[in-house]
Amino acid sequence: MEGEYTITVGVGDSGVGEHHLTRTLAYIHNTAVLKVLRNKDAGIWSGVVNLAPSVNVRRQAYV
């Protein structure tokens, strides 16, 4: 839907369940603001999307 949206990013250590973290390592609230405008020539639509994000963390040794 049309409006302003924010992105919040967090990294945790050891999850307990689906939405609970044992320890928060980093948390940035309102990292970015997105403004969605309606295309006046298109039909009206709305919905929910799950982008199924994934993250891979690699430890690299520097010599």
LINDAKA-V231130 format. One record per residue. N is the residue number from 1. RES is the residue in one small letter. PHI is phi in whole degrees, 0 to 359 (NA if undefined). Layout:
[[N | RES | PHI] [N | RES | PHI]]
This chain:
[[1 | m | NA] [2 | e | 295] [3 | g | 153] [4 | e | 254] [5 | y | 229] [6 | t | 241] [7 | i | 245] [8 | t | 243] [9 | v | 241] [10 | g | 216] [11 | v | 231] [12 | g | 232] [13 | d | 245] [14 | s | 65] [15 | g | 280] [16 | v | 238] [17 | g | 79] [18 | e | 276] [19 | h | 233] [20 | h | 236] [21 | l | 249] [22 | t | 290] [23 | r | 213] [24 | t | 269] [25 | l | 268] [26 | a | 207] [27 | y | 209] [28 | i | 234] [29 | h | 273] [30 | n | 56] [31 | t | 299] [32 | a | 216] [33 | v | 244] [34 | l | 246] [35 | k | 247] [36 | v | 259] [37 | l | 252] [38 | r | 276] [39 | n | 279] [40 | k | 293] [41 | d | 269] [42 | a | 254] [43 | g | 291] [44 | i | 275] [45 | w | 217] [46 | s | 203] [47 | g | 168] [48 | v | 241] [49 | v | 230] [50 | n | 244] [51 | l | 280] [52 | a | 48] [53 | p | 291] [54 | s | 216] [55 | v | 227] [56 | n | 244] [57 | v | 246] [58 | r | 240] [59 | r | 262] [60 | q | 240] [61 | a | 268] [62 | y | 260] [63 | v | 255]]
